[in-house]
Amino acid sequence: MNPFDLTGKVAIVTGSSKGIGRGIAEALAGQGAKVVISSRKVEPCEEVAQAIRAKGGQAAAIACHVGRQDDVAKLIDATHKAFGPVDILVCNAAANPYYGPLMDMPDDAYHKTMDTNVLSPMWLIKGVLPDMKAKQDGAIVLVSSIGSLKGSSALGAYAMSKAAMNQLARNLALELGPFHVRVNALLPGLVKTDFAKALWSTPQGQERIKAFPLGRVGEPEDIAPAAVYLASPGARWTTGQTLVVDGGATIQG
């Protein structure tokens, strides 16, 4: 038996029109999952879905602004119509509207960060939980960050939100374990995406990258297999964990 076989499973991946989310969605589809590609605009989602279908996979594009609770409900309803009950949820969509000292951060930017990165995953989980409880099986992957493990003078609220996400995984693993629903957090390091461009594209960023034990910035394809593991039967005894995939960045002195 292939412990990573996801044939017939239905997966929602938020923020999957590009970057890490797209890499995860493509990897899940490659293992046989029926994947919903979702972000705020449907056009880029449809491009990803078409690329998956061109390779023989199954994918649907459904627009969703995860910061709007009614959009989240519509996403889940549309997934049911397209593919049926949800088996896998990957909460990847995130917001970071402010870069700078935490004490100078406007309240509206703080609330957007926390609501998008912590509250919206709770809405999504509440929405898919009836499906998972009915099956007595399910996998939830919260895409966090290694920023949650250390302090930051420029990304303070973002780091706080991701630390909260790690704790959300632990709390929900306890709550949902009796229903055989697993919840884990995936902590990428610095990955070459548009979202993190300010961190890897500068001369200072390049110097930091050279000091990583593996000596390079990450790619979405480096993160996706870890998400497949956490979503798959191969991780059936893994829950409440924070899995770091960072090229060794967090072990540096």
N, C-alpha and C positions, 0 to 999 in steps of 0.2 A: 504494500500500500504506500502511495506517495503521501507523506504527512503534510504536504503543502498544497494538495489538490483542493481547489475551491469550486469544482464543477457544480453548477446549479445554484451556488450561493448568490444572494443579491447584496450588493455593496453600494453604499452612498459614500462618496468622497467629496467633502466640501473644499472650496478653493482649489479645484482640480483642473482649471483651464490652463495652468502653466506651473512651472517650478516643481517643488517637492510634491504637491498634490497631484499634478499630472503624472509624475513618475510613479507614484503609488497606484493611481488608477490604472495605468497601463500594465503595471506588474500584476495587479489583482486580476485583470482581464486575461493576462497571459497564463494564469493558473486556472482559468475557466470560469471566473466569477462574471456575473452580469452586473455591470458597473454603471452607476449614475454619475455623470460628470456635472458638477454644479459650481457656479460662481454667480456674480451679480448680473452679468450679461450673457445671453444665451448663445450669441454668435461664436465667441471663442470656445465655448463648451462644445458646440456642435462640431467644430474643427477637430477637437480631440476625439470626440465620439466617432466621427467618420474615420479617423486614422486607426482607431481600435477595430472598427468593423472591417476596414480594408485588410486587416491581418487575420480576419476570421473570428474576432471576438464579438461580444455583445455589449453594447453601450447605448445609453440614452442621455441626451442633454436637457437639463432642467435648470432654469435660472432660479437663484435664491439669494436674497440679501439676508445673511444669517443674523444680522442685528435687528431684524423685524420678525416678531413672533408669528405673524400671520403668513409670512413668506415661508418660514420653517414648516408650518402645518401644510402649506400647499406643496412643498417639496416632498414631504412624506406621502401625501395623497397621490401625487403624480407618480411617485416611485411604485406605489401599490398598483396603479393602473398599468404601468409599463411592464413591471417584472414580478410583482407580488410582494409578500412579506419580506422585511429586511433582516438579513443575517449578520451583516457587517456594517459598522459605522465608523468612518474615519473623519474625525473633526480636525481639519487642517486649516480652514480659513482663519485668518488672524488680522489684527489691526495694530499699527504702531504709528499714530498720527503725530507724535512729538519726539524730538531728539534733543536732549539737553538736560540741565540740572532738574532734578525732581521738584525742588522747592520753587522753581519758576514755571512749573507745568500748569496750564489752565485747567480748571475743573472739567470743562467739557471734553478735553482730550483725555483726561484721566478716566472719566466715565465711559467714553467710547472704547478705550483700551480694555477696561475690565469687563464691560458688557459683551464685547465681541469675543474676547478670549476666554472668558469664564462662564458668563451667563448663557450665551448662545449654545455652547455645548450641552448645557443642562436642558435647554429646550429641545435640542435634537435628540438627546438620550431619552427624555420623557416621551417623545413622539414615537420612537422605534421600540421602546421597551415592551409594549403589549405584544408585538410580533415575537420578540425573543422569549418572553415568558411563556407564550403559547407553545413554542417549540422546545422550551427548556434548553435553549442553546443560543449563544450569540457572542460576538466579539466586538468590543469597542476600543478604538485606538485614538488616543488624544495626542496630537502632534504638539509637543512642548518645545523646549529649547535648553541647551546647556547654560543659557543665560539665567535660568532658574536656579543654578547651583552656586552662583557667586554674585557679588555686588556689582553695580554699574553706576558710573557717574553721568551717563548719557541716556541710558535705556532703563531707568529705574522702574517705571510703572510697567513696562513690557516684561521685565524680569519678574516683578511681583506677580503679574497675571499668570505667567508660566509656572511659577512656584505654586500658585493656587491650583493650577491645572494638575500638577503632580499630586497634590493632596486630594483633589477631586477623584483622581484615579484610585487612590488608596481607599478613600471613603466609600466610593461606589463598588469597589471590589468586595468590600465587606457586606454591603447592602444587597448586592445582586448575586453574590456567590450561591445562595440557596436556589437560585433559578438557573444555575449553570451558565450565567452570563459573565464573561471575563472582561475586565477593564484594565488597560495598561497605558502608560505614557511613553511616547517615543521622543527622545531628546536629541535632535540633530545638532551638530556643531556648525561651523561656518560653511554654508553651501552657496555655490555660485548661482544665485537667483536674483531677479530684479528686486525682490523684497529686501534682500541683504546687500544690495550693490554698494551702499555707502560704507560697508564694512570690509569688502574685499577688493574694491576697485582703486583704492587710494595707495600711494606709496607706503604709508604706514601699515595699511592692511596687508600689502604684499610682504612686508618684512615679518609681520606676525605669522603669516602663513608659512614662510620659509622655516620658521622655528618649530612648526608642528612636527611631532615624531614621524609622521608619514610624508611631511614636506610638501603638501599640496592642499588646495581648497577642495571641499567636497562637491560632488555633483548630485543632482536628484536621484540618479541611478544608484548612488551609494546608500541612499536612505530607503529606497523602495523595498528591497528584499527584507529589511528588518520589519517593515509594516506587514509584508506578506506573512512572515513568521508569526507575528502577534495575532493576525487575523485567522490563521490556519489551525487545523486540528493538531499540528505539530506543537502548538503552544497550549494544548488543552489543560495543562497543569501550571500555567503561568498567568497570574493575575495580581493586580495591585502593584506592579513593578514599574520602574523607570529605567528604560533601556537607552543607554548613551551610545550614539554613533557619531564620532567626532574626529576621527583621524588621530586620536590620542591627545587632543588639545587640553583636556581637563587633567591630564596626568603630569603636565609640565610643572616644574618647580617655580 
